[in-house]
Amino acid sequence: MRLSIVPAAVVLILPATISFARAEEDRPVLLQAGPLKLALSPKDARIESLAVFGQEILSVPGELLLGIGDKSPVPVAKALQGLKIAAIGGGLVIEGREAESGAAFRAEWIAREDLECRVQLVAEKQPRLEALVELRLPCRRHTLRLLAPSGNDHQIVDFSRRIGLSYRGRAPQPLVMPAAVLYDPETDWGLTAMADFTLPTRGFEVWLENEQPAVVLRRVHLRLEPGKPQAVSLILAGHEGDWRPGLAKVLRRYPEFFEVADPRVPQLHGAFVCSGGTPSDQEILRWKSQHVQTVEIHGTIPFYGQHLPFGDTWTAFADDQWHVLREGDDPKKPADDAPWQAIHAYVTAKRPPNISVAKVNDYIRRLHAQGIYGILYFNPTEAWRSWITANYAQALVLDAAGKPMRAWYESYMVCPDPDTAWGKHLVDEFSKMMDLYPEADGFFMDQSCYDFLDDAHDDGWSIDQGRVGYRMGWAIGRFNERVRKVAKDRGKFIWFNGPYCTDIARFAEGMMAEAGDEDQVRAIHYLTLGGRACCTLSQQGETVFQNCAAYGLYPTAMPSSQLARLADRYWPVFEMFRGKRWVLDARALDLPAATKGNVYRLPDGNVLAVVVSAGRSVDGEAFDLDLPLAVRLPDADQFKAAYFVSPDLAGKRRLPLVRDGRKISVAVPRHRSVSALLLARTGVHFALDAPAAAVIGTESPAAVVLDNWSDRPVAVKWSGPGWKDESVLAPAGDTVRHEFLFRASEKPQSLRESSLAHAEFAGQTHGGEFEFYVDPPLAVGVRLPQDHGQDQPFALPVEVFNAAGPRQVTVRLTGEGLRIEPAEQKASLPQCAQHCFEFRAAAVRGGEVRLTARAEAGADSAEARASLSVYATKVSPLAFGRLRSGSLVFDSFGSNGGQWADKPVAVNGVRIGVVPGQGDHWERVELPISPDALKTIRELNQLRIENRPGDDFKVGRFQLHLVSQNGTRIRSSLNPGVFCQSTAWLYGEGKPFDRGVLMTDLSIAVDPACEETYKDDLGDVVSGRLMMELFGSDSGPYANKPVLLNGLAMGDLPSAGGDAWVERSMPIPPAVLETLGYSNELVIENSQPIDAFKVRGLHIRLELKGGETLTSAADASVYTSAGWEFAEGQVGSPIQSRLTFPH
């Protein structure tokens, strides 16, 4: 275990009495580590050559540099007094003292499996110093690939822009481990740069410089206290031109940061639930049906910071309860600054105790009865502010301004240093919880993801631009190192929320990416290299399942029947994840374009490859035929068969494979959203051997097979279409099969139909439903552009699928509001073939345009209708008085907040906001245009940005995005210019501001004929109501659920009066009526605290002058505000719906 501040491997500074063997002055010192060769100058320690497999990386010699304080780093040959350079023990040693500070410096280059530059610094006098060590490798300007283990992992590097990566550094892109991989697939070389993973890991940065192309590696924020050695390493590893061998180098060197010794880890793999309180047996059975393996026992502690109970029974999370109650109008409620005991007593009176030790222990036993692990909630980094300030104020985390850092509703952040009074309190609680709940399987460490600098404390090694503090990740790691030993001694395991760095992940058996967005999932999945279990709590639809499939995570239990159905379809893929480890051989998986995925070695030696097409659905129309997958393995000749498993098509299917040396190639007959490929070298497999699809009303030959790749015969009893309970013997290394005919219906009810077959062997039943796609003889679809403008030509691909025999297919495309060329196309297509017909189109007006694609082949025909929302690029002058909403859209780079935030933006002299902060990278910004500013919009508009604090930033690509009252989108001409505070700035370009002010124009083309930009046919509206059905919407503290129509407030959502569907409506205020058009945007926001409710049947009903009624189309979707036992349809807040009238 690497826990010491000074790594044991560092060679101590040689005493001055030791003499250096003089190197031959003109002969470089050569070091080799595998395919990586390094040549060092014995004169000045410059790097004269660096080559991988003979490919020279350097364009000119590289340098090792040293920086002290705020001064730029200097080559060590110039920075050091008393410089000594000598070849010792096959490496090179550099010694001296930094000229100004007198700090002793020693660097040693060592070649073993990798190349390592070990650096040790010692300051011998006050004041403390901050140092950095830099390795600069100049290179020619060419294109490389970069693997940065993070949420933005795979990047192209052409040295046209500066890229910065950091682990506890200041470069803009954070890494989850102190390592990055550069590689060139064309010339087949790769170079991995890493820091030593010595706990606590000091700062590490990788910069890819663009002005003078170079790869720059840095160890940063090195704190030099008098007499205390500071030791760090920069490590280089050479390998093939792929990212996988680079990660293999990291894993081989530091396995303890990725591999977990606990033998139960494979059993931890499975769906995960965060539960509140002590749910019912019915709820536990629902989780079990969704393959939940582990449950976090949440909602049972008295409050954040206090994990042990008060008395026999207690109110769970009294601080969260207070967050709701303090907003009420009860005159007897305590003041916000009342003693915590008074607040706690008030909450307990209002929210009677609902938890006891007995109830929690009973809950754990009920989980165990279903084979589910139960782990106790623990939070070492957050505490109820009223309580913590009264009891452990010295533990509070403070920001640079000396203020406590807010966390959850009523919580402050705290530093869990185990040697402080607060840390000892936590360790004591941790131990006693195991006494209270002896059958619990372990702990869930919430919010164990922080790694920022706490300004209130000092860990003895952290420093950032002279500011000392306590690295939160180190505090979390030290606390978990302490309690982990206690937990292991009692057979418990630990699961973390997060983490997102190896220093913390080192102590976890399981991890969670709570929010589940793709960047977060992608970042944390790099910490699963060695087999850790990982999950997410997101319930945001099919995207969650696809991200889990692509990155090897497990989902949570889903709240609605619709999502539970998806969970059931995806589970056969997730089920194979148990015990997986990444395959890290070079080019182990060739992924097709526009897909994502990975390849794993399973505990039985079989291999699993997963490929995902984002944005598709198991129920969607888009698919690929014969998708090629290639896997490269050193033992490729040992694999017997390939099996296809997918949520798109139920049942395990055997597919033919082709071997070519290390390469195994398989074609997936039909790939829709997710395809998993199991390559088997062992085991017994029951599968379908049949085509993926059948044409409506036809019969197709099929067979079920039992492949026995074990070393002993297997007795099987199986049943299928036309036979029942047939007994067969599958010899070792052989296959038995039973053939049957599958007949597709004349009038299928869905995309798929199925046959049933199962086999019983080894005490288990395998198989079940085997699905086939049921294809019409001819199908057609149109791919629409995502966003398009009036009079702008665009491609309209029309895709035809010919499932029947070879024939000629004719396609015609017509449209309302479109010019289309050509009107008709023909092609000869073979059986079961896709073809894309390319049409060209242009919208003649803004608004909604409609088109129809029709395909014909003999007696067969198919038709597809679609509509496209087109933004207008020209408007009638009358539209300027009838704008509903708008925004200013532009790109921004380098804008800072805080003291640099005052950068007002005005349109036509009316302020609409300020330029937001985003750091040193381009980011798209959208500022809403206020109603007052909307009134000023005309053909020519003036934009003004003031840089009052003198911040260095740049902006560009300005455009107005507007919406007319009838719902037509309008855009101004794009202003493509780039403007910056100063072109002398490091990132400066374009036109400089004029004395701190940017002024430019935004024009909107005017054409009186463009009536669609202002006209509507809603008639003379007298009144209107928003109609809906509601379920579960509560009143009281949950009443404040604002409803907005076209951006204007209508009031709060009505109460449903209970958990049942009821009809409700809301009057539409006159000001909102004036905004109604053909297309209208409805938003329903949730209350604080969050209410769980659902709504359906949303539509608008208008009363017109003369007594007529006009009704919008009803939204057919069901919307649920949050995860909940009654959830269905689209889950999440705010709820958004588009309500349209006939146009």
N, C-alpha and C positions, 0 to 999 in steps of 0.2 A: 504494500500500500504506500503510495507516495503522498505523505502528509507533511513532511518537514519543509520548512521554508527554504532551506538550502539543500538542493538535491545531493544525495550521497555520491552520485557519479561525478560531481564537479571536482576538478583537480585544484587544490589550493594554490594560492599565489606562491611562487618559488621565492625563497629568501634571496636577498641580494648576493649572498656568498656563493650561490650555485652558479657555475659558469655555463654558458651556452656553447654547444658545439657549433662552430661557425659553418653555415651552409655555403655551398659553392655559389658564388655571387651570381653567376650567369646561368645557372641551371635551375629551372622551376622545380618546385617540390610537387610531385605527382601523387594524387590520392585517387583511389578507385573504390566505389561501393556498387557492386553489381554493374549495371550498364552505365552508371554515372561516373564520369571522369572529371577531375578538377586539377588545374595547374595553378600553383600559387607562386608569386614572386618572392624570393628570399630577401630582396632588397627593401621592398615597401609593402609587402603582404597583399599586393593587388592580385585579383583573380584574372589570370591571363587567358584561361580557357575553361569553359564549362560545357561538356558535351554529353548527350544521352544517345547510346547506340551509334556513336560517331557523329551525330548531328550537333554541330556547334550552335550554341544558344546566344553567345555574346557577339555583339557587333564591335565593341571596344572593351578593354579590360574593365572588370568590375571592381568594386571597392567595399571594404568594411569600414563603417563610419561610426563616430561616437558624438553624441550631443549631450551637453550639460546645461541645465536650466533652460532659458528661453532662446538660446542661441542655436542656429542651424547646425546640423551635424557636419563634422569634418572628418576626412579620411584619417584613420588611426595613425598613419605614418606622419601626418602633420599635427595631429592633436596631442601626441604623446611626447613627453620629455624622457630622456634616457631610454629611447626605443631599443628593444632587443628582439630580434627575430631569429628563430633557430628551428631546424628540423629535429624533432625529438620523437622517437618511437614510431616512426612511419607517418607522423603528422607534422603540423607546423604550430609553433607557439609564438605568440606576440605579447610582449610585456612593456610597460612603461607607466608614466603618471601623466594624467591630464594636466596640461600646462597651467591653467588658471586656478582650478580647484584643488589640485594636488591629489585627486582621487586616483588610487591604484587601479590599473587595468590589466587584465590577463585574458587572452583569447587563445583557444586551442582548437585547431581543426583536426578532426578524427574521422577516419574512414573504417566503418565496419559494414553492417548491412546497408546503412544509409550514411550520408555525409553529415557530420554534426559540427557546428561551430559553437563551442562552449565559452561563454563569456562570464567573467567574474569581476565585479567592481567593489571597491571598498573606499569609503570616504573616511579620512582620519581626523577631521576637525569639523566644528560647526561652521556655518549652519547646515541643516539638512539640505540635500540636493535632490533634484529630479533629473534622471538621465534617460536616454534612449540609445539603442544600438540599431544600426541600419546596415543591411546588406543590399547594395545597389547593383543590379545586373542589367546593364544596357543591352538592348537587342535591336534587331532591324525591325522595321515596320512591316508586319505581315499578319495574317489572320490565324488566330489560335482559338481553341475552345477553353472555357473556364467552368470548372465545377466549384461553386461556392456553397458549402453546406448551410443552407438558409432557406428562407421563403422565396428567394429569387436565385435559384441554384444554377441553372444552365444558361450560360451567356456566351455570346460571340465577342471576341476581343480582337479588334483591328487597330488598336492604338490611335483611333481617331478622337477618343474622349478619355478623360481621366476616370478610372474606376478605383474605388477604395473599399476594402473589406476590413472588418475589425472584430476581434474578440477582446472585450474590455479595453478597446481603444476609442479613437475619435473619428475614424473613417465612417462614412455614412451607412454602409451596409453591414448589419450585424451578422456574425457567424455563430452557429451553435457549437462549434468546436474550433480550436485554434489551428486550422488547416485549410488549405485550398489546393486545387489541382489544375494545372495548365497542361494542355495536351494538343497534339497535332495529329489527327487521324490520317492525313495524307502521307506524311513522312514517318509515321508510326513512332513517335516519341512522346513521353509524358514526364512532367516534373511536378512532384508534390512538395509543397513547402508547409512546414508545421513548426509549432513551438513544442517545447517539452511540456508534457501534461503533468507538471509537478504542482501538487496542491499547496497553496492556492496559485493558480495559473496567472502569471503577470500578463500585461497587455501585449497583444499581438496584432499587427496590421499588415495587410498586403495592398500595395498601391501599384496600379498599372498606369504608368505615366504616358502622356500623349505628346507633349511638346518635344522632348527628347526621349524617344521610346525606351522604356526600361521596366523591369520587374523589380519592385522595391519591397523588401521584407523588413519589418521593424519589430523590436521588442520595446514597448513604450511604458511610460508611467512607472519607471524603476526608481524606487525610493531609496536614497542612500543616507542612512543614519551613521554617525561616526562609529567606526569599529565593527559595524555589522555587514558582513559580506552579502552582496546581492548577486545571485547567480541565475542565469537564463541560457537557453540554447536556441539556435536557429538550425533547423534540420531540413535537409534536401534529400529526396528519394527519386531515383530515376526508374522509369518503367515504360511499358508499351503505350501507344498513342490512344489511350482510353482513360476515362475517369475511374473505372472500377478498380484497377490495380493500385491506383493512388489511395483509395479508401482502404484497400487491403493492407497497404503499408501502415496506415494509421492503426488499424485494428490489430495487426500483428505486433506492433510496438507497444500499444497501450490497451491490451484486451480487457483489463479490469474496469475500464470506463464504459464498456459496451456489453460485456458478458456478465450474467448473473449466476452465481453459484447455486442458488436455491433450486432444488430439483422440482419444486412445484410450479416453476415458471410456465412450462407448457400448459398446465392446467389453468393458469390464470388467463390464458388466451380465450376470449369470448366477449360477448356483448356486456356492457357495463351500465349500471343505473345509479344515479344519485337519488336516494329516497328521502322523503321528509317524514319525521315522526316514526310511527311503527305501523306501516300499512297492513291491510287485510290479507288473508290467505288468497282471496280472489285476485288481488293485485299481484301477489307473488307468482301465482299460477300464470297470469298473463305475461309476466316477465319470462317465466320459464318457457312459455310457448315461443318466445322470441330469442331463446338460446342465451339468456343472461347468465353469466358465469360469476360475476362479482358485483356486490351492491355496497355502495358507500352509505353508511348509516348516518345520515345528516338530520338536522332538525331535532336534535335530542340534547344539546348542551344548554346550560343556563344563558350564556351570552358569549360573544367573542372575547377571548382572554380567559374565560373560566370554563374549564372542561369537566370539572367534578361537580356533582349535584349539591344543591342547598336543600337539606332535609330529605324526607322520604319521597316527596313529589315536588315538581317544579314546573314553571312555565318555560317552555323552550324558546330560546333566542329572544329574551326580554328586550334587548336593544333594538332588534328589528320591529318588535311589536310597538316599542316607544316611537319609532320613526313614523308609524301610522297614527298613533294616538296623539302625538304632539301637534298634529295638524288639525285636530278636532277643536270644537268650540266649548269644551267642558271648562267652566270657570274654576273647577277644583284641581285641574291638572297642575303638576309642579312646573316651575320655571325651568328653562333650558339649563341654567347654571345651578340648579338645585343639587344637593348631594345625591350621589348615585343610589344610596339606600332609599331615599324618598321616591326617586323615579322608579326604582325596582318594585317598591311596595305598591305604588300606584298601578303599574303595569300588571302586577300579580292580582290585584283586585279587579281590574278590568278584563284580564285574560287569565282565568283560573288555571292552576297547575294541570298539566296534561301529560307529563312524562314521569316515569319512575324507573329505577334500576331493574325492577322485576319485569316491567314491560319491554325494556330494551333486551334483556336476556332472553325473554320469551320470543321476541322478534328474531334474534340470532338463531335460536333453535328452529324456528319455522323456516328460515332461509336454508339452514342445513338440511332440513327434511326434504327440500327440493334440490339438493346438491349444489347450492349456491353459497359462495363465500360471502361473509359479512365483515366489513372492515369499518373501524370506528373513525369518526370525523375528528380531525385535529388541525388547528390553525396556529402556527407559531409566529406569524408575522403581522397579525391584525388583532386589535382589541377595542372593546367599547370605550369610547373616549372619556365618558364620565367616570368609569371605573379605573381605567389605567392611569389617568392623571392623578387620581387620589391614592393609588397604591404603588405604581411603578413608573412614575413620571420620568425617571432617569432612563427608561428604556425607549422613550419616544424617538422615532426617526425624525430628524429635522432637515429641511431643505437648506439651500445656500443662504436664504434670508433668515434662518433661525426659526422657521415656523413648522409646526407639526404637519405631516403629510397625511391628507385624508385618504381613506380607503373605501370600504363598504359604507352603507348608509350612515351609520353612527360610529364608525370606527376610525382610529388612527393606526398608522403603521408603527410597528415596534421591531427592534433589532434583537433576534433570538440568540445572542451570544450565550453559550451554555455556562459560562463562568460568572455571569452577572446574576444579581438577585432575581431578575425576571427570567433569565435562562434556567436558573435552578428551580424556580416555581414551575416552569414548563416541564422540566425533566421529572420532577416529583409527580406532577399530574399524569404524565405519560405512564409512569410505573404504576401508579395507583389505579389508573383506568383498566389495566390488565388484571388487577385484583377484583375490581367491580364487575368486569365483563370477561371472565376467564375463557369463555368459548369463542370470543371474537377471533377472527383469523389474522387480523393485522390492523393497520392504520392507513387512513387517507390523509395525506399532508396537503391541506389546501393552501393556495397562494404561495407555493414554494417555487416561484418562478422569477422573483425579483433579483436583479443583479446590478442595481445602481449603487451610487455612493451615498452612504448615510453621513451627513455632515455633523451629527451630534456625537459620534463615537469615533474611535481610532483603533483599527485592527493591527497597527504597527507596520504595515507594508504598503497600504494604498496611498496614492497621491495622484492628483490630476491638476496640472498647471499650478503646482505649489499648494494646492488645497488637499489636506489630509482628511481621511474619513474611514468608514468601515464598509467594505464591500459586502452588500447584502447577501450575495450568493455564497460568500465565504462563511458568513454567520449561519446561513441556512445549512450549508454543508457541515460545519462543525457541530451544530445542534443535532443533525441527523446522524452523523458519525457516532455521536454519544448515545443517542437513544436506540440506534439501530442494533448496537451490541446487546442492549437490554432486551429488545424485541426478539432478536435471533435466539437468545438464550431460552426464550419461552415459546419458540416455534412460530413467531409472527412474521409477516412480511409487510412491506411499506409501499404504498402507491402514492404518486405525486400528482398534483395539479400543475401542469408543466412537467418538467422544467424545460428551458430552452438553452441550456449550456451544459457541457460535459462535467464541469466542476460540481454541479448539483445532481445531475443524472447519475453520477457515480454511485449514489446511495439508494437508487430506486429499483424495485422489481417491476413495477408497472408505472405508466405515465398517461396523462390525459391532455389532449388539446381541446380545452373546454368549448371555445366558441366554434371551432370546426371549420373556419373559413380556410380556403385552399392554401394561402400563404403560411398560415399557422400549422396546418397539417403537414405541409411539405417540409417545413423547418424541423419539426419534432421527429419526423420519420427517420432522419439521419441518425438519431440516437437509438434506433431499433436494429442497427446493423448486426448486433450479436445475439438477438433473440428476445429482447424485452417486449412485454405486452404493452400495447398502446391503444387508447380509445378516444372517442369524442362524445360530447353530450349534445351536439347539434341535432335538431329535429327538422331542419329546413329542407325537406323534400328529397327528391332522388339525387340531387347534387351531393348530399352527404354520403350516400351509399357509393357513388362513383368515386369520390375522393378517398373514401376508406379502401375501396378496391384498388385504386391506383397506387396508394401509398402504404398499404399494409396495415391499416388501423381497423378497429372494431367499432361498430355503431352502438348507440344506446337503444333501449326499448322505445318503440314509437307509440304516440298517443292515439292515433286514429286508425280506423280499419283500413283506410287507403294506404297509409304509410306502413302499417303492419303487413299488408299484402306485399309491398315492395321488399320489406325486410325478409319475408319468407322466400321471395324469389332470389334475393341476393345471398341468403345464408349459405347455400352450397359452396360458394366461392370463399366466404369468410371461414367456413368450417375447415378448409384446408390450410389456413394460416397457422394453425397451432404448432408452436415450436419452430417456426420458420427462421432461417438465417439467410442473409443476402448472399447471392452468388457474386463473387468479386473477381472472377476471371476476366481477362481482357475480352471486350466485345461479346459478353455473355448473352446479350439480348439485342437483336435488331428490331426496333420498334418501327412500324409503318409511320409515314408522315401524319402529322396532326393527331397523334395518339400519345398516351402516357402510360407508364406501368413499370413493372420490375420483375425480377426473376429470383427465386428462392430455392435453397436446398432444404428439404424437409427431414425430420428426424429419422425416417426409414430409408433415406438415401434417394428417394424420388425427388423430382424437380418440378416446381410450379412457376409458370410464367403467366402474367396477367397483363392485358392490354385494354385500355379504356379510351373511348371517344367521348370527350366532354360535350355537353350540350344536347346529347341524344337521350332517348328514353326507351325503356323496354316496350313501351306502347307507341313509340314514334314510327314515322314512315321511313326515315333515312337508314340505309344499311349498305354494307360493302359485300361484294361477292369474292370468294377465294382470297381472303386477306392473308398475305404471307407473313409468317413468323419464323425467325431463325434463332436458335439457341446454340451457343458454343460451350462445350463442356469437356474437360480432360478425359472423362470416362464415357464419352458419347456412345462408344460401341457396346456399352452394357445395358442400354435402354431398349426395352422390348416393344413398347407401344405408346401411343399418344391418345389422350382423352380430353374431350372438350366439355367444359362445364361453364354455364352462363345463366345469369338471371333472365336473359332474353328467351331462352329455350330450355325448359325444364328437362332434366334427365342427363345422365352421363353418356356421351357419345364417343365411340372409338373413331379416330381419324388416322389415315395413312401417314406415315412419316418417311422421310428420305434422309439417309446419313451420308455425309461426305467428310471423312476425317473427324475433326472435332465438332463439326456443324451438323445440327439436326434441323431439318426444314419441315414445316407443317403448314398447310393452307386451311384456314378456317372457312368452311363453305359459305357461311353467312354471318357477318359480324354487325351487330346493331349498336349496342352501348358498351357492354363489357364482355370480354371473352377470356376465360382462363384455360390454360393448356397444362395438363398434368402429364409429365413424362415419367413413365413407370419403368423401373428396373427390378422392382420387387412388389410383393403383395398380391392380393386376389381382387379382381375388379369385375363388377357386373355392369354391363354397358349396352347401349344400343348401337348397332351397326346398320345405318340407314341414311338416305339422303335427308337434308335438313328440311325439305319442303315437298309438298305435293300440290298439283293443280286441282282446283275445285272439280269435284265429281269424278276424279280418277283414282286408280289403285297404284300403289307403289310397293315394291318388294322391300322387306325389312327383316332384321334378325336381332335377337338379343344374344349376347355372348357372355361367357364367363371365362376371363383370362386368368389363369393360375400361374403367376410368376414367382410362386414360393418354391421351396425345395421339397414339398411333400404333397401328396394328392389331397383333394378337398371333396368331401361329399356334399352335394347340393340338392335341395328340393326347390323347384321353381315353378312359377305359374305365369301365364301370359295370354295373349289373344288366341283363344281356341284350345288351350290346354291348362290343366290345373294339377298342382302338387306332383309334378313329375320328378322322380329322383334320378340324378346322374352323378357320375364321378369325374371330376376334372383332374387329369393327371398333372403331376408337377411339371411346370414349364410348358404347358399346353393349353388349348382352348376348346371349349364346347360351345355349340351354338344351336339356336332354335329359330327357324325362319317362319315368317308370317307376312300377310299382306295388310297394308294400311290403306284404308279408303277415306278420301277426303269428302266432306259433305258437299251437296249441291248448293246449299245456302248457308255457309259458315257464319257464325255469330261474332267471331273475333278473328284476330290475326292468326291464331293457333288452334289446333285441335290435338287431342292426345290419345295414347293407348296406355293401358296399365300392364305392368309386368313387375314381378318381384322374385327375389331369390333368397333362400334361408341357408346360411352357412356360418360356421364358427359362432353359433349362438345368437346371431343377429340377422335382421331382415334388411335387405338392400333393395334399391330400386324404388318403384312406385309409378309416378306419372312420367311418361316420355312424350314430349311435345313435338309436333311438326308444324312448320308454317304452312298455311293453306293459301295458295296464291290464286288470284284471278288470272285468266289467260293473258290479260294485258292491263298494265297500270301506268299511270302518268302522274307526275308531280312537278311543281314549279318552285325553284329556289329564288326567293325574293332578296333584294339587297337590304342590308340592315338600316341604312339611312340614306335618303336620296332627295335631290332637289329638282325643281322644275327646270326643264330644257337641258338637263344634263344627261347625255347619252349613257346608258348602262347596259350591261349584259343581263339577259334573262335566260338562264339555263333551264331547259325543260327536260326532265329525266323520265325515260320510258323503261319499264321492265317488261320484257317479253318472256313469260313463263312457258308458253306453248312452243310448238315446233318452229323451224326456220321459216321466215317469211318477211315480206316488205311491210314496213310500218310508216304511216303518214301522220305527221303532227301539224296541227294548225293552232295558231295563237292569235287571239283577238283581245282587244281591250277598250274600255271606256276611259277617255282622258289620256290615252297613250298613242304614240306613233310607234309601230312595230315593223321591223324588217328582218327576214322576209316573212310573208304571211303564212307560208307552208314549207315544210321540209320532209324529205323521205330518206329512209335507210333500210338496208336489208340486215336483219338481226338473226343470229342463231337462237336455238332454244336456251332458255334460262340465261338471258343476257341483259345487261344494262347498257343503255346508250344515252348520252347527253346531247341534245340538240341545242345549239347556241343561237339564240335570237338577240337582236339589238332593239332597244326601246328608249324612248324619251317621254317624260310626262309633259303634257302641254299646259298643265295648270297645277297649282298647289291643292292640297286637300287629299281626300281619299280617292284613289283610282282603282278600277276593278279590271281583272283580266280572266280569260278562260282559255285553258289548254285542252285540246281534244286530240286523242290518238286513235287511229283506226288501222286494223289489220284484218282483211277478209271480213268475216261476220262479227269479229270482236271489236269493241270500242271502249274507251275510258275517257273520263273527263275530270278536270281539276279546276276549281275556281279559287281565286285568291284576291285579296285587296291589299293595297299598299298606301301608307300615309306618306305623302310627298310634301316637303316644305316649299313654300313659295319663295322665289327669288325676286319676284316683281309684285308690287301691290298697287291697288287703287288708292288715290289720295284720300278717299273716304275711310280707308282702313285705319288711318292714324288716329282717328277719334274713337276707335272701337277695339282697343287692345285690352286683352284680359290680363295678361301676365308677360313677364320677360326676364331675361338674364343677360349679363355680360359675361362672355366666355373668353378666356385667354390662357396662355401658358405663363408660368412664373417659375423663377429659379433663384434660390439664395435668399429669399425674403425671410427675415428673422422676426420673432415676436418680442415680447417683453418690452424693454426700453426702446426697441427699434420698430415697434408695431404701428406707430402713427403715420400711416401712408394712405391718406384718404383717396377714394376713387369717386369721381363725379361724372355724370352723363348730362350734358347740356346744362351744367351749372348746378345740378341737384345731386347731393352726396348719396351714394348707394352702399357704402361700406369702406373697408380697408383691404389692402393686399394681404392675404393671410400668409402665415409662415409655413415653410415646408422644407427648409434645408437646401443643401447644395445639389439639387437635382431638379430637372424639369418636372412640373406637375400641372395638370389641367385644373383650372380654377373656374368656378361658376358663381358669380355674385348676383343674387336676385335684384331686379330693378324695382324700386319702390313705386307705389301708385302715383306719387307726385312726379317722379321721373318719367313714368310711362306717358303721362300727359304731354311731355315735351318732345316725344319721339316724332321726328319728321324725316324728310328725304335725306338731309345732311345733318349729322349729329357729331357733337364735339365730346371727346373723351379727355379727361384731365386726371392725372395721378400726381400727387405731391409726395415728395420724399422728405418729410420734415426732419426726421432724425439723422438723415445722411447715410442710411443703410446701403451697403453694396448688394444690389440685386439686379435682375433683368426680367423683362416681360416681353411678350410678343404674341402674334397670331390672334388678334382681337376680332370678335364677331358678336353681333347682337342676335340672340335667339328670342323670338317673340311668338306669342300666341294671340290670334285675333279672337274676338268675342264669340265667333261661331266655331272656334276650335281649330281653324287652319293655322298651321305652323308657318312662321315667316323668318327668314334669315337675311341679315345685311350682307353686303359684300365682305369677304375676308380681308382684313388688313394684315398682310403677312410680315410686316416689319418687326424687328427686334430692337428694343430700347434698353439701355442700362444706365446706371448711375454714373459709371466711369469706365471707359474702355481700358484704363490702366489697371483695373481690377484683374485678378488672376483669371476669372471666368468672363471678363468683359468682351462684348461683341456688339455689333450693330451701331445704332445712333445714340450718342449720350444725351441724358436729360439736359434741359436748358435751365441752369441754375436750380437744380433739384426738382424741376417740374417737367412732366411729359404731357404734351398736348398733341393729339392726332384726331383724324376724322374717321367716322364710320358712316357709309352711305347705303341707302336702300333704294333700289331701282323702282321707278314709278311708271305704271301703265294703267290708264283709266279703264282699260278693258278687263282688268283682273277683278271682276266682281266677286269671285269666290273668296276673296280675302276679307270681305266685310259683310256680304249678304247672308241672311238666314231666312228660313221659311217657317219659323216657329209660330208666326202669327202674332196677334195682339194678346199677350199673356196677361191675365188678371191675377192669378195666384198659382201656387204650386206646392207640392208636398213630396218629400223623399220617402218612398215606401220600402218596407223591409220585413223580414221575419227575424226575430231575435231569440237567443237561447242563452241563459245564464248571466246576462248583463245585470250587475248589482248596483245598488244605490249607496247612500251613506258615504264612507270614505272612498268608495270606488266610483263615484258618480261623475267625476270630472274626466270624461272621455270626449274631447272636442271632435266635432264633425266639421269638415271643411269641404266646400264645393267650389271648384275653380279658384281655390286659394283663399276664399272668404269664409269666416266662421258662421256656422248655422246654430251653434249651441252644443250642448252635451247629448251624447247618445242616450236614448230612453232606457229605463230599467225593464228587464224582461219579467221580473217578479218571481223568478225561480228557474230551475233547470228543466225547462220544457219550451218547445217552439211556440212563439206567440207572434201575432202581427202587430207591428208598430209603425208609426209614421212621424215625420217631423215637418213642420211648416218651413217653407223656403222664404227667408226674408226678402223684402223688395230689392235691396242692394245686390243680393245674390241672383235674383231673377234676371236682373239686367245683364248678368254675365253669361247667361245660358246660350248655348249654340248647338250645332249639330253634335259636337263631341265635348264631353264635360268630365272633369277629373274630380273624383270623390276620394277623400282621405278621412279615415277614422283612426284617431290616436287613442292610445291606451292611457289608463289612469296611472297615477303614482300614489300608492302602491299599485302594482299590476293587477288587473282583473282578468280572469279567464272567462271568455264568452265567445259566441260565434254568431254569424249573421249570414243570411242568404236572401235571394229574391230581390236584390237591390234594383230599384228603378225609380224614375221621376214621373209624376203625373201632374200635368198642367191643365188649368182651367182657362179657356180662351174667351175673349169677348164674344158674345152671342151664344154662350153655353156649351160650345164644343169642348171636347177633352182630347189632349195630345199626350201620349205615353211613350217614354223611351223604351228601347229594348231592355228586357230584364237580364241582368248579369246572372248566368247560370251557375257560377261558382259558389262554393261554400267557403267562408273565411273564418278561421279561428285565431283569436288574439294571442294565444300562448299554448305551450304544451300542457295537456290536461286530459283526464280520462275520457272526456266527451269530445275531444278534438277530432276534426275531420277536415278534408279539403286542404286549402293553403293555410299553413300555420305560421304566425308571426305578426308583429306589429311594427309600424302602423299598417292598417289595412288600406289598400289602394284599389280603386275600381274605375274603369272608364265607362260612362253611361252615354249612349249615343241615341239620337233621334233619326228618323228616316231623312235622308239627304236628297 
